[in-house]
Amino acid sequence: MHNLKFLRKAPSLSLFLLLALGGGPVTAQHSKLVNEPVDISGDFRDFSNTVFFADSLATFDPATGLGKIKWKRHEAFSAHNFDNSMLSYKRSYSNEFPSIEYAQDPVLPFSIDFTSPRTIRIRANTSGQVHAQEPSLMLTGEPVKDASWKYSKISGGHQYSGPHGSVTVYENPWKILIRDANGRVLTQTRGQADGKSSYTPTLPFSFVRRASDYSRSVAAVFSLSPDEKIFGCGESFTRLDKNGQKVVLWTHDPNGVETQTMYKPIPFYMSSRGYGMFMHTTSPITCDFGATYGESNAMQIGDENLDLFVFLGEPKAILGEYTNLTGKASMPPLWSFGLWMSRITYFSEDDGRNVAAKLRQNRIPADVIHFDTGWFETDWRCDYRFAPSRFKNPEGMIADLKKQGFRTSLWQLPYFVPKNDLYPEIVAKGLAVKNANGTIPYEDAVLDFSNTNTIQWYQDKIAGLLKLGVSAIKVDFGEAAPLSGVYASGRTGFYEHNLYPLRYNKVVSELTQKLTGESIIWARSTWAGSQRYPIHWGGDAETTNKGMEAQLRGGLSLGLSGFTFWSHDIGGFTLKTPEDLYRRWLPMGLLSSHTRTHGQAPKEPWEYGEDFQNYFRKVVEMKYKLMPYIYTQAKLASEKGLPMVRALLVEFPNDPGAWLVDNQYMLGSEILVAPLFENGRSRQVYLPKGKWVDYQTRKLYDGGWHEITAGELEVVMLVREGAILPHVKVAQSTGDIDWNNIELQRFGTAFGNVKVPLYLPGHDQVQEVVVTGKGNKLAVTGDPFRGKIKWTLH
């Protein structure tokens, strides 16, 4: 009976027999693969299912925003003309008996309310049942209601106006129309009448009821406008602008960065028209951003109920609102911003000590030594024990490395193969995800993080490592929680699969914070809310030029989805990195919030020869010199929910060109980075309006397109004219930086008073240093540190 309870909460098995990206039923030539993404859109095209179109507002109380929508019953059919068939929808009628007991066109709950001056919340149920919901792990708390929106009755509907826009709810036909503060329509729901201008049948705002089990899913369909651009949905490696794409939000291990699937899907996006949307659910989602029909943004959400947040404003405001709901990134420790030295893998205590010694011997700054899959007795077989045959004194090694300025990071994963000594215990204690019959769905036992006993068992293992002195745990994998699994939460993988990474991130991050006082993990998979638990890295990038380019697009997209901190495997993961690719990829990795060399051996610079090692050192030294700028920008970004690796559109929303570029980025607010994705010393670079100064050559450029040649370091790197960047002298680790001597470097010649933000270790908040330019000379005229810092000005 216990398992039957779980099964009632499972969606239709026919749902799982859909093409992952094709949106149609599986043919005899296609077999469903384990963890293949679930594409909800096929259910709205299934002739056996019933689709209910949102029709009219049956009741509504303007004071509370509560009402009911009447939904009209329809069914899919094959429309035929001149030897051409296409799917359309037609009115249908009750198929239940006795018909008097069931609604032909159900009237179901709907609500609209406001949680901030910029945030609208739209909810709609597909049944009359009210579920007692646990607090959402995606949210930092239940959103409060905002009273700044004012109601007015209008002909045929209801209108709410706020300082940043208005929302109109029409009664018949039901429609929600959203405008900005100037009255421009940003978007609106699409009803059946909105498709009449086309011969192509289109899906309106609706929900589907599956014939196989009467489970339901919602299609929240809104309009798209001419030249509208869509950004977000997580770490997506495809074109940054999602308009014209079909994006399936399902955590998946794509084994690379050149596919449509994602380690880090996020049910949030923003539009160039000045709004964003957060689909508050853990179910699979298919976002059809004009891919099927150009005017239609069809969010096909697996959840039986809709909970949609809409945000108004420019990108920075939208990201602020979204992260107000789901959480801002906590500030990672200073040492995490240094170089993480890694490969797959260091196998022994001698390996770790030797790499650390050579880094110091060769004067290459670094802060972390990472041990990947080879620190166990059997490679990859995670048992949380250093291999006794190869690590004679792991605690002593960790302590010695720390004295040299190195933290230790360790790999692990939440899957346990049958040969693992821990496997019998996990199964016997019921700590893994189960099948409906109580067995293990996969060959591996997958830890069930919805089970409090599992969390306790797992944290005991991780705590043992942290107490040894380990500083960071690599939270790898997490994308394969079984779809058909039965979880301790009482739900199947349909609702738990996407939530799994958030549970996983949270468990390790909170334990690390508790035992070390530092908020740090190194994670691959995510869901909405995971940004609260930094850091996340970009997965197993191909060791190619295209892999490098796709890796950056993924990072920019993740940053547009509420994540402040992001890293990637410098040089790619899959093969030994060719030296020319390593030279070009290296600056992109150092000019990120966090920096790690990782992948197939070798990764150590001395393995490539002295010339490369000297080059490697100079690039790493650049980041360590810039550490005051990077650390300060990180603090500012974490407080505002902004990305450190920042698409140009975030910083320059009023520059049309900034919305078109997806192969450059801002590091914080002042530095523009254009990596070299191919062999050669120069590339085309778009500079937003204003003047820009080359960081390496100090050459001045106007805004617009330029062919720019890289300096000594193989990257194009420019600074806004008028900016003053704080620098420090190179140290071999962040712990050795002399923060009492700071050099302020100016870029450009036109100066008045410049406020330079500065966040220093040991301080609670960002301070502003005022620098005044008089001719060619600079002077600190406002010093919040009251003489404790020696300033050098250039």
MOVENPE-V789458 format. One record per backbone hydrogen bond with DSSP energy under -1.0 kcal/mol. NH is the residue of the N-H (numbers start at 0). CO is the residue of the C=O. If there is no record, write none. Layout:
BEGIN
NH:CO ; NH:CO
END
This chain:
BEGIN
4:0 ; 5:1 ; 6:2 ; 7:3 ; 8:5 ; 9:6 ; 18:23 ; 25:16 ; 29:26 ; 35:32 ; 42:39 ; 43:40 ; 44:41 ; 48:45 ; 49:208 ; 50:73 ; 51:206 ; 52:71 ; 53:204 ; 54:69 ; 55:69 ; 56:170 ; 57:67 ; 58:67 ; 60:65 ; 64:60 ; 66:109 ; 67:58 ; 68:107 ; 69:55 ; 70:105 ; 71:52 ; 73:50 ; 74:89 ; 76:87 ; 78:85 ; 80:83 ; 85:78 ; 87:76 ; 89:74 ; 91:72 ; 100:97 ; 101:98 ; 107:68 ; 109:66 ; 110:122 ; 111:64 ; 112:120 ; 114:118 ; 115:118 ; 119:309 ; 120:112 ; 121:307 ; 122:110 ; 123:305 ; 124:108 ; 139:324 ; 145:113 ; 149:160 ; 151:158 ; 153:156 ; 156:153 ; 157:168 ; 158:151 ; 159:166 ; 160:149 ; 161:164 ; 165:178 ; 166:159 ; 167:176 ; 168:157 ; 169:174 ; 170:155 ; 173:54 ; 174:169 ; 176:167 ; 177:186 ; 178:165 ; 179:183 ; 182:179 ; 185:177 ; 186:177 ; 188:175 ; 189:220 ; 194:191 ; 195:192 ; 197:194 ; 204:189 ; 205:218 ; 206:51 ; 207:216 ; 208:49 ; 209:214 ; 213:209 ; 216:207 ; 217:300 ; 217:302 ; 218:205 ; 219:298 ; 221:296 ; 222:187 ; 223:294 ; 227:224 ; 230:269 ; 232:267 ; 234:263 ; 235:233 ; 241:229 ; 243:288 ; 244:241 ; 246:286 ; 248:284 ; 249:247 ; 251:261 ; 265:232 ; 267:265 ; 268:276 ; 269:230 ; 270:274 ; 271:228 ; 273:270 ; 275:310 ; 276:268 ; 277:308 ; 278:266 ; 279:306 ; 280:278 ; 284:248 ; 285:299 ; 286:246 ; 287:297 ; 288:244 ; 289:287 ; 289:295 ; 295:292 ; 296:221 ; 297:287 ; 298:219 ; 299:285 ; 299:297 ; 300:217 ; 301:283 ; 305:123 ; 307:121 ; 308:277 ; 309:119 ; 310:275 ; 311:117 ; 312:273 ; 317:313 ; 318:314 ; 319:315 ; 320:316 ; 321:317 ; 322:318 ; 323:319 ; 324:320 ; 325:321 ; 326:322 ; 335:332 ; 336:333 ; 337:334 ; 339:594 ; 340:367 ; 343:598 ; 348:389 ; 351:347 ; 352:348 ; 353:349 ; 354:350 ; 355:351 ; 356:352 ; 357:353 ; 358:354 ; 359:355 ; 360:356 ; 361:357 ; 362:359 ; 363:358 ; 365:731 ; 366:338 ; 367:338 ; 368:406 ; 369:340 ; 370:408 ; 379:372 ; 380:377 ; 381:379 ; 386:374 ; 389:386 ; 390:386 ; 396:392 ; 397:393 ; 398:394 ; 399:395 ; 400:396 ; 401:397 ; 402:398 ; 403:399 ; 404:401 ; 405:400 ; 406:366 ; 408:368 ; 409:471 ; 410:370 ; 415:444 ; 419:416 ; 422:419 ; 425:421 ; 426:422 ; 427:423 ; 428:424 ; 429:426 ; 430:425 ; 432:445 ; 433:485 ; 434:438 ; 437:434 ; 444:415 ; 446:413 ; 447:430 ; 450:447 ; 454:450 ; 455:451 ; 456:452 ; 457:453 ; 458:454 ; 459:455 ; 460:456 ; 461:457 ; 462:458 ; 463:459 ; 465:461 ; 466:462 ; 468:465 ; 469:464 ; 470:407 ; 471:407 ; 473:409 ; 474:521 ; 475:411 ; 475:473 ; 485:433 ; 486:490 ; 489:486 ; 492:484 ; 494:491 ; 495:491 ; 496:492 ; 499:495 ; 502:498 ; 503:499 ; 504:500 ; 505:501 ; 506:502 ; 507:503 ; 508:504 ; 509:505 ; 510:506 ; 511:507 ; 512:508 ; 513:509 ; 514:510 ; 515:511 ; 516:512 ; 519:517 ; 521:472 ; 522:534 ; 523:474 ; 525:262 ; 529:526 ; 531:528 ; 532:529 ; 536:522 ; 537:566 ; 540:538 ; 543:541 ; 547:543 ; 548:544 ; 549:545 ; 550:546 ; 551:547 ; 552:548 ; 553:549 ; 554:550 ; 555:551 ; 556:552 ; 557:553 ; 558:554 ; 559:555 ; 560:557 ; 562:557 ; 566:535 ; 569:595 ; 571:568 ; 572:540 ; 573:540 ; 581:577 ; 582:578 ; 583:579 ; 584:580 ; 585:581 ; 588:584 ; 589:585 ; 590:586 ; 593:565 ; 596:339 ; 599:572 ; 606:603 ; 607:604 ; 612:608 ; 613:609 ; 614:610 ; 615:611 ; 616:612 ; 617:613 ; 618:614 ; 619:615 ; 620:616 ; 621:617 ; 622:618 ; 623:619 ; 624:620 ; 625:621 ; 629:625 ; 630:626 ; 631:627 ; 632:628 ; 633:629 ; 634:630 ; 635:631 ; 636:632 ; 637:633 ; 638:634 ; 639:635 ; 640:636 ; 641:636 ; 643:563 ; 645:665 ; 649:646 ; 651:647 ; 654:651 ; 657:654 ; 658:655 ; 659:656 ; 664:672 ; 665:645 ; 666:670 ; 667:643 ; 670:666 ; 671:717 ; 672:664 ; 673:715 ; 682:707 ; 684:705 ; 686:703 ; 691:700 ; 692:718 ; 693:698 ; 694:716 ; 697:693 ; 700:691 ; 702:689 ; 703:686 ; 705:684 ; 707:682 ; 709:680 ; 714:712 ; 715:673 ; 717:671 ; 718:692 ; 719:669 ; 720:690 ; 721:746 ; 722:719 ; 724:744 ; 726:742 ; 727:624 ; 735:732 ; 736:733 ; 738:736 ; 740:737 ; 741:789 ; 742:726 ; 743:791 ; 744:724 ; 746:722 ; 753:770 ; 755:768 ; 757:766 ; 762:759 ; 766:757 ; 768:755 ; 769:781 ; 770:753 ; 771:778 ; 772:751 ; 773:776 ; 776:773 ; 778:771 ; 780:769 ; 781:769 ; 785:782 ; 787:784 ; 789:739 ; 791:741 ; 793:743
END
